[in-house]
Amino acid sequence: MAKATKRPKTTKRHADPEPVRVGIVGCGAISGNYMNHIPNYRILNVVACADLVPQRAKAMADQAGIPKVCSVKQLINDDDVDIVLNLTIPKAHYPVAMDAVRAGKHVYSEKPLAIRRPDGRKLVDAAKRKGLLVGGAPDTFFGAGIQTSRKLLDDGAIGQPIACTAYMMGRGVETWHPNPDFYFQPGGGPMFDMGPYYLTAMTFLLGPIKRITAAAGITIPERRITSKPFYGQKITVNTPDHISGSLVFTSGVIGTMCTSFATWAAETWPITIFGTDGTLKVPDPNGFDGDVFLYTKSKDKWRTVKHTHATGHGRAVGLADMAHAIRSGRPARAGAQQTYAVLDAMQGFLDAARTGRAYTPRCRYERPAPLPTRLRKGWLDD
Ligand SMILES: NC(=O)c1ccc[n+]([C@@H]2O[C@H](COP(=O)([O-])OP(=O)(O)OC[C@H]3O[C@@H](n4cnc5c(N)ncnc54)[C@H](O)[C@@H]3O)[C@@H](O)[C@H]2O)c1
């Protein structure tokens, strides 16, 4: 009898997607952080950069080996650019992103998506009409800390979640940021600056928000800069620097949230989720790989949970995820729905504080899919 032909081993590996071409607008403090991590994601190829201050773009291109330096207008209209990475200051996020969408580009912006809810809505609607993706930071929820927390919640580790607390209690950025003024203007403040990390993590973990109430104030009306180069200059604060409120999730979870640039040495845990059978301490959502702590009533003690997902992601992972979404047609995790829901909620806190009435978010929101637990290095889809 003839021997059966031995078939060569086949692997199920798909062809690697073609890299997506990125043009960076805004080459300030955070751009270096992106450039440090972009090489970790094989789907990203930075082809150009631009800044209102051309020397900044030139300096970054020289340092990071970016082939093209041009004006913002040229970059946005460049046929070689697929995604505009918008790293400008908050009030420029919307106009830059809208120009890019009009020019047919996908856009990934630093947080917040926009500084006013209607602008965010217009941007999301315009992108949808053109079949483009918009979204952006934060992408810290791709980190092992928040992904592990999500898995624990979804696996029922604390039973049914019933309550959560979120505290971002600091003293402000005028001591270290080179150009801190924008942090104290509308679109800044602790809610618009740090709230995105907390609200993104909370919604990714707990789902949509159905009601927000709040109180807020400008507790320190003037700040003195002690960083360089503007040492000694004064900043007039034009947005609340302390916001405290409560939020109710559609699931019934009752949340407490406080964001502040007015407090010294607060010793609060970033996010804690309380369930019927235990409590979860979620790590700082302004980082990627923090430790996750779990208390269960059956064991009656705290333990550190081993991460279920890959560590080592950094700023740029959300951008890489959007690039994969462009290539495969799946939704981007840090996409329009996620970033608009967070903008809506942040504005909701300020609106509720100003009017004394509860704010009811009306946008559609579904939690983005968790990351797969096993991924090839450099890729986000298995
Ligand atoms: N610095 C941080 O640690 C940090 C951390 C996380 C997120 N962010 C976010 O990143 C964004 C940028 O912050 P940053 O700290 O890099 O600020 P930055 O002031 O250091 O840099 C912003 C850059 O954008 C340029 N710019 C402003 N408006 C522009 C426009 N219309 N067109 C082109 N360029 C423009 C400025 O010239 C500047 O070079 C902000 O949204 C901030 O919230 C910053």
The ligand as a Tripos MOL2 file, in Angstrom:
@<TRIPOS>MOLECULE
LIG
   44    48     1     0     0
SMALL
NO_CHARGES

@<TRIPOS>ATOM
      1 N1          2.6590   66.6740   28.8880 N.am      1 LIG1
      2 C1          2.0980   65.6100   29.4110 C.2       1 LIG1
      3 O1          2.6160   64.9910   30.3660 O.2       1 LIG1
      4 C2          0.8230   65.0700   28.8370 C.ar      1 LIG1
      5 C3          0.4240   63.8220   29.2640 C.ar      1 LIG1
      6 C4         -0.7070   63.2640   28.7090 C.ar      1 LIG1
      7 C5         -1.4350   63.9670   27.7870 C.ar      1 LIG1
      8 N2         -1.0570   65.2190   27.4100 N.ar      1 LIG1
      9 C6         -1.9040   65.9240   26.4500 C.3       1 LIG1
     10 O2         -1.1550   66.1290   25.2560 O.3       1 LIG1
     11 C7         -1.5650   67.3350   24.6140 C.3       1 LIG1
     12 C8         -0.3500   68.1870   24.3810 C.3       1 LIG1
     13 O3          0.2500   68.4210   25.6220 O.3       1 LIG1
     14 P1          1.7690   68.8330   25.7210 P.3       1 LIG1
     15 O4          2.1010   68.6890   27.1640 O.co2     1 LIG1
     16 O5          2.5900   68.1110   24.7050 O.co2     1 LIG1
     17 O6          1.6320   70.3770   25.3640 O.3       1 LIG1
     18 P2          2.7650   71.3210   24.7410 P.3       1 LIG1
     19 O7          2.2830   72.7140   24.9280 O.co2     1 LIG1
     20 O8          4.0920   70.9440   25.3000 O.co2     1 LIG1
     21 O9          2.7640   70.9310   23.1920 O.3       1 LIG1
     22 C9          1.7150   71.2210   22.3120 C.3       1 LIG1
     23 C10         2.3020   71.5230   20.9600 C.3       1 LIG1
     24 O10         1.2370   71.7290   20.0290 O.3       1 LIG1
     25 C11         1.5460   72.8520   19.2320 C.3       1 LIG1
     26 N3          0.2860   73.4230   18.7730 N.ar      1 LIG1
     27 C12        -0.6540   74.0630   19.4810 C.ar      1 LIG1
     28 N4         -1.6930   74.4030   18.7240 N.ar      1 LIG1
     29 C13        -1.4220   73.9590   17.4740 C.ar      1 LIG1
     30 C14        -2.1010   73.9980   16.2350 C.ar      1 LIG1
     31 N5         -3.3060   74.5750   16.1130 N.pl3     1 LIG1
     32 N6         -1.5050   73.4300   15.1650 N.ar      1 LIG1
     33 C15        -0.2880   72.8590   15.2610 C.ar      1 LIG1
     34 N7          0.4160   72.7970   16.4200 N.ar      1 LIG1
     35 C16        -0.1490   73.3300   17.5140 C.ar      1 LIG1
     36 C17         2.3360   73.7790   20.1350 C.3       1 LIG1
     37 O11         3.1260   74.6820   19.3880 O.3       1 LIG1
     38 C18         3.1590   72.7780   20.9380 C.3       1 LIG1
     39 O12         4.4030   72.5050   20.3220 O.3       1 LIG1
     40 C19        -2.5970   67.9700   25.5270 C.3       1 LIG1
     41 O13        -3.8800   67.6770   25.0820 O.3       1 LIG1
     42 C20        -2.3650   67.3000   26.8730 C.3       1 LIG1
     43 O14        -3.5340   67.2190   27.6270 O.3       1 LIG1
     44 C21         0.0720   65.7760   27.8870 C.ar      1 LIG1
@<TRIPOS>BOND
     1     1     2 1
     2     2     3 2
     3     2     4 1
     4     4     5 ar
     5     4    44 ar
     6     5     6 ar
     7     6     7 ar
     8     7     8 ar
     9     8     9 1
    10     8    44 ar
    11     9    10 1
    12     9    42 1
    13    10    11 1
    14    11    12 1
    15    11    40 1
    16    12    13 1
    17    13    14 1
    18    14    15 2
    19    14    16 1
    20    14    17 1
    21    17    18 1
    22    18    19 2
    23    18    20 1
    24    18    21 1
    25    21    22 1
    26    22    23 1
    27    23    24 1
    28    23    38 1
    29    24    25 1
    30    25    26 1
    31    25    36 1
    32    26    27 ar
    33    26    35 ar
    34    27    28 ar
    35    28    29 ar
    36    29    30 ar
    37    29    35 ar
    38    30    31 1
    39    30    32 ar
    40    32    33 ar
    41    33    34 ar
    42    34    35 ar
    43    36    37 1
    44    36    38 1
    45    38    39 1
    46    40    41 1
    47    40    42 1
    48    42    43 1
@<TRIPOS>SUBSTRUCTURE
     1 LIG1         1 GROUP 0 **** ****
